[in-house]
């Protein structure tokens, strides 16, 4: 997949480009259906399948206090989009010039003249341009005289619920990580680098890997049953997100104990797959109570994880078929 970070990189328009435009945070099953339509149409027209998005998220520029915490990092989103068989990802800066650009000029000057769009796929509620003045109706009118077709998709749902990034964020914030699988099509994950911590887990008999991550959106504080990928190996684990109230620690920490693992992990990158929330983070009277609770968490996690296969992004991709 070709990634374009600035439109100046496009020396000439793409030929017969089939485009979709949006934030696509989460790259959930609704987004996957949009990409499937784009890929299918691109195969029919013989042009590239193109996803157009912005960095940062427009609200982070326009109204930072209302900007959502993102489900994916930019790197994760690019991997998921490429795995969806998209040919070109255009990820241009959202700045004041873009914010001031009227919708009709964005369509004509950027999508048509610069990108070379011949077919556009958008959701029914997509809004764009200065003051969010552009909508599906404007796109269809402009398509009639600029020579591109517009395909407007109705809300995409499965098993009675609409696929929604907002809903996914809400579930993750509530710690309901098992419920997001039906919306994402995969387990919610984060990648973290193992850094030095206070080594409290080791002293308690349960050594933990202290993770530092770029992920914006994290599940609510608590204890989770997780799968942990280290290279090609996958381990069962118990992860704690929180403030370690028993030890009155300062700042949020992410610590994972890998079951049946013995070794050093410092400096390594681990990918954590959230399976199920076990309990809230709690303050214990002393370390012996904490050890009992951790032991019970491990028993629960073993049972849950023995019956669980994680779903990774490549397990549900079909490249438009």
Steps between C-alpha positions, in 0.01 A plus 500: 500500500624844408472757781478868398556745786484817291312566178817648350620139471235445232673624186199406287146378575438133557320330213133408567541517877226355719505701823350495845560778750467509878679457832458121516608485863490139614475360147196309629270269307303794359819650361595159366176488300576845356848385399352184351275713278793720399719203410223331306425816300871561435530149359209576265641835383864397493615788720656510846302461823568817703432594863523873575535603863658775709767529766431612761132424546323827397352551848848492653568814297158667507382418853761308703276488806242301300741280308455127562772275633596293198445124491805443280840659468581631153730204444230252598246669274737485204563128558127427515424704189778333304374160612160598358662493153499878453755616243557861611460665841496880482564636850538875465541762775187663636596864555343845474516499120306175489255620764425813293458315169137507379348161427454560126866599460616195695305278262611672180859599576609209719285193440444547127789706364778389737403143594325405177180367657253325273284327762435599863364282780376679816271439793154656502592748775842609378562877536807689383642836398497838674231501767414139401291642217563210262275194504393209280252716307772751407727217391232353276427836338869567440551150366245563227701781340855401604464146375529280808250257650396507865401194699333589833484217752226468758594422863689171508401266778523142617294303746278794579765764574652767278879488471614821668836634617318699768337186638831313493671781694222491759532125551879517532479786749257288704737203486256288300777375275326171419208688343708698248599185311158496330553859383872503421503150357808432711628536856592848619877523530784725602871481442738599775872503563619332820666756729634485853246533780510468877535116489216461754353207306827312515518548875145364531584194290324622185753684282340746262602677182446874535372630165544842343260558212401766246137387515263787579195296598541254786247279676381620839725420797472140609629147452465324164554155353719552195702324234848641441691465176879503523632459150333184371425368850166556675472482880204515733516786746340715767525875451438784741427856392485750781662696777607213730299636795639240743844657457369857445696525177498819297380490141324244283687178428443201273649179636459150358595168658569231240389158617754220475776732384843543650742747348592863443286726281655845549512701180273262310171594331199291601154498340218453754160361395225578750265208559291572811490727802542305826440766765546861605830619635485481879687622807608213724587517869840341450711312248372158612143595402631625167682171438177308568312721255765461229498123548121498455535722190743253347264207562213690334720613211626147431145369470384785274807499279504122458164536326594808292669546166597859425384651174772694322429741217605262222253235617197678352632671187385394156628774264160602366366155426 
